[in-house]
Amino acid sequence: MVQGEEARFIGDPDVCDYQDFIVAPGKGEGFFEALLKHLRQEGISRLDLNTVRADSKLLNEFIRVAENVQCEVACDPEDVTFELDLPATWDDFLGMLTGKQRHEIRRKLRRLYEAAEVNYRVVEGFKEVMDELETFLALFGLSRSDKAAFMTGQMNTYFRSLAEAMAREKLLKLYFLDLDDTPAAAVMCFDYNSTVYLYNNGYDGRFSSLSVGLLSKVLSIKESIRRGKKKYDFLKGTEEYKHRLGGRPVLLYRCQVKLG
């Protein structure tokens, strides 16, 4: 996206957790040289690129090429994501946690199953996702006042188009936690190769005493392990539950480039 003499990634940080260039293997140097040449010809003098991972194409290839053509580059940590290497079994996952957290999860799950008939279901077909999307959006708005305010008409349209596009490619799953046949919480995840990405969630505040928001995420981890996934990415944000569930922090950077 271009504004005046500055260019940046098109993704809004409010909805894009981290970003990068998409480049075919082995083609990075030539692509980045051509890109920088083109940007200079178009009168672009600055790049403001966020948020990027340490293992991104940007930090590992683009920056080197930019410095080679006399650009000034400054990259600083700006945010953090959390990710979890998934073990082979649910018991192994519980064993990775601290004794306190392991006890808390077991206690909360026991309370949940004692309080209601629990059904945890995964919605993943295109038609099924689109049929259940309204329920997810309703739970999103019910969970907190700031989430309800976030879900403007424009953002609602974005979520619907995102869900439709990702579901068509079989990359999106909705996880629902039902209590006595009533949807109490939901999680929206992207599922790509061996990694599950926790994009967003919501819950009905009437069931908050049963920790349905947290447990819907815990059960999505359990389901990911059952399906043989290797990594669970909590995505951007420093919420404490990510650390308590075994996530390790991964720094995200903002890079500012003066093209000269």
C-alpha positions in Angstrom: 0.0 0.0 0.0 1.4 3.4 -1.0 0.8 6.7 0.8 2.8 9.6 -0.6 6.4 8.5 -0.7 5.9 5.6 1.8 5.0 2.0 1.1 3.9 -0.7 3.5 2.4 -4.2 3.5 -1.3 -4.1 2.6 -2.4 -6.1 5.7 -3.9 -4.1 8.6 -2.1 -5.1 11.9 -5.5 -5.3 13.6 -6.4 -8.4 11.5 -3.0 -9.6 10.2 -0.8 -11.1 12.9 2.4 -11.2 10.9 3.3 -10.5 7.3 6.0 -11.2 4.8 6.9 -11.3 1.1 5.8 -14.3 -0.9 8.8 -15.4 -3.0 9.6 -18.7 -4.7 12.6 -20.6 -3.2 15.8 -19.4 -4.8 14.3 -16.3 -6.4 14.6 -13.9 -3.5 17.7 -11.9 -4.5 16.5 -11.2 -8.0 13.0 -10.4 -6.9 14.1 -8.0 -4.2 16.6 -6.2 -6.4 13.9 -5.7 -9.0 11.4 -4.6 -6.3 13.7 -2.0 -4.9 14.6 -0.6 -8.3 10.9 -0.3 -9.2 10.0 1.4 -5.9 12.8 4.0 -6.4 11.6 4.6 -10.0 8.1 5.2 -8.6 9.3 7.8 -6.2 9.0 5.7 -3.0 11.6 6.8 -0.4 10.5 4.8 2.7 9.2 1.4 3.6 7.4 0.7 6.9 7.0 -3.1 7.2 5.4 -4.8 10.1 4.9 -7.2 11.8 7.5 -9.8 10.7 8.9 -12.9 12.2 12.7 -13.5 12.6 12.4 -16.4 10.2 10.7 -14.3 7.5 11.9 -13.7 3.9 12.1 -10.0 4.9 14.6 -10.4 7.7 16.6 -13.2 6.1 16.8 -12.1 2.5 15.3 -8.7 1.8 17.3 -6.8 4.4 20.6 -8.1 3.0 19.7 -7.1 -0.5 18.4 -3.7 0.6 21.7 -3.0 2.5 23.7 -4.1 -0.6 22.0 -1.3 -2.7 22.7 1.4 0.0 19.4 1.4 1.8 19.3 2.4 5.4 17.5 -0.4 7.5 16.3 -0.4 11.1 14.5 -3.4 12.5 13.2 -3.4 16.1 11.0 -5.8 18.1 7.5 -4.5 18.2 5.2 -7.4 19.3 5.2 -11.1 20.1 3.4 -14.2 19.0 3.3 -17.5 20.9 3.6 -21.0 19.5 3.6 -24.5 20.9 5.3 -27.6 19.6 2.6 -30.3 19.9 3.6 -33.7 21.4 2.2 -37.0 20.2 -0.5 -37.4 22.9 -2.7 -35.4 25.1 -1.1 -36.8 28.2 2.3 -35.7 26.9 0.9 -32.2 26.5 -0.4 -32.1 30.0 3.1 -33.3 31.1 4.7 -30.3 29.5 2.8 -27.9 31.7 3.7 -26.8 35.2 2.1 -28.8 37.9 -0.2 -25.9 38.8 -1.5 -25.4 35.2 -1.9 -29.2 34.7 -4.1 -29.3 37.9 -6.1 -26.3 36.8 -6.9 -27.6 33.4 -8.0 -31.0 34.8 -10.1 -29.3 37.4 -11.8 -26.9 35.0 -12.5 -29.8 32.5 -14.0 -31.9 35.3 -16.2 -29.0 36.4 -17.3 -28.5 32.8 -18.3 -32.1 32.3 -20.1 -32.2 35.7 -22.1 -29.1 34.9 -23.6 -30.1 31.5 -23.6 -32.5 28.6 -20.6 -31.4 26.6 -20.2 -31.7 22.9 -17.0 -30.4 21.3 -17.3 -30.4 17.5 -15.2 -29.3 14.5 -16.8 -27.6 11.5 -14.7 -27.7 8.4 -16.6 -28.2 5.2 -17.3 -25.1 3.1 -21.1 -25.3 3.4 -20.9 -26.3 7.1 -18.6 -23.4 7.9 -20.8 -20.9 6.2 -23.9 -22.3 7.9 -22.2 -21.9 11.4 -20.4 -18.6 10.8 -23.3 -16.6 12.2 -23.1 -18.5 15.4 -19.4 -17.8 15.7 -19.9 -14.1 15.0 -22.6 -13.9 17.6 -20.4 -15.6 20.2 -17.5 -13.2 19.3 -19.7 -10.2 20.1 -21.0 -11.7 23.3 -17.7 -12.4 24.9 -16.5 -8.9 25.7 -17.6 -5.3 25.1 -14.4 -4.4 23.3 -14.9 -7.3 20.9 -18.4 -6.2 20.2 -17.2 -2.7 19.5 -14.4 -4.1 17.2 -17.0 -6.0 15.1 -18.1 -3.0 13.0 -20.1 -3.5 9.8 -16.9 -3.2 7.8 -15.1 -5.8 10.1 -18.1 -8.1 9.9 -17.9 -8.0 6.1 -14.2 -8.7 6.3 -14.6 -11.7 8.6 -17.3 -13.2 6.3 -15.2 -12.8 3.2 -12.1 -14.2 5.0 -14.1 -17.2 6.2 -15.5 -17.9 2.8 -12.2 -17.6 1.0 -10.3 -19.8 3.5 -13.1 -22.4 3.8 -13.1 -22.8 0.0 -9.5 -23.7 0.2 -10.1 -26.1 3.1 -7.9 -24.0 5.4 -10.4 -22.9 8.0 -12.0 -24.8 10.9 -14.5 -23.6 13.5 -14.4 -25.4 16.8 -17.6 -25.2 18.9 -18.0 -26.1 22.6 -21.7 -26.9 23.1 -23.3 -27.3 26.6 -26.6 -29.1 26.7 -26.9 -28.4 22.9 -26.3 -24.6 23.3 -23.2 -23.1 21.7 -21.2 -21.7 24.6 -17.8 -20.9 23.0 -16.2 -21.1 19.6 -12.7 -20.9 18.1 -11.7 -19.9 14.5 -8.5 -21.5 13.4 -6.5 -21.8 10.2 -5.2 -25.3 9.4 -2.2 -25.3 7.1 0.2 -28.3 6.6 1.1 -29.4 10.1 0.3 -26.1 11.9 -3.0 -24.9 13.5 -3.3 -21.1 13.8 -5.6 -19.7 16.5 -7.1 -16.6 14.7 -10.0 -15.6 17.0 -12.6 -16.8 19.4 -15.7 -15.9 21.3 -17.9 -17.2 24.1 -21.3 -16.6 25.8 -20.7 -14.7 29.0 -23.5 -16.7 30.7 -21.1 -19.6 30.9 -18.0 -17.7 31.9 -18.0 -19.4 35.4 -17.2 -22.6 33.6 -14.2 -21.1 31.8 -15.6 -21.9 28.4 -13.4 -19.4 26.7 -10.2 -20.9 27.9 -11.4 -24.5 27.6 -12.6 -24.1 24.0 -8.9 -23.3 23.2 -7.6 -26.1 25.3 -9.9 -28.5 23.5 -8.8 -27.2 20.2 -5.2 -28.1 21.2 -6.4 -31.6 22.2 -8.1 -32.0 18.8 -5.0 -30.8 17.0 -2.9 -33.4 18.8 -5.4 -36.1 18.0 -5.2 -35.2 14.3 -1.4 -35.4 14.3 -0.6 -31.7 14.0 2.9 -30.6 14.9 2.5 -27.0 15.9 -0.1 -24.7 17.5 0.4 -21.0 16.8 -1.5 -18.7 19.2 -0.7 -15.8 17.0 0.0 -12.2 18.0 -0.6 -10.9 21.5 0.7 -11.3 25.0 -2.3 -12.8 26.8 -1.3 -14.8 29.8 -3.1 -18.0 28.9 -0.8 -18.5 26.0 2.2 -18.8 28.3 0.2 -20.9 30.8 -0.7 -23.4 28.0 3.0 -23.9 27.1 3.4 -21.4 24.3 6.9 -20.0 23.8 7.3 -16.3 22.7 8.5 -15.5 19.2 9.4 -11.9 18.6 7.8 -9.9 15.8 9.7 -7.0 14.2 9.0 -3.7 12.5 11.4 -2.8 9.8 11.8 0.7 8.4 13.8 1.2 5.3 15.0 4.4 3.7 15.6 3.8 0.0 17.7 6.9 -0.5 
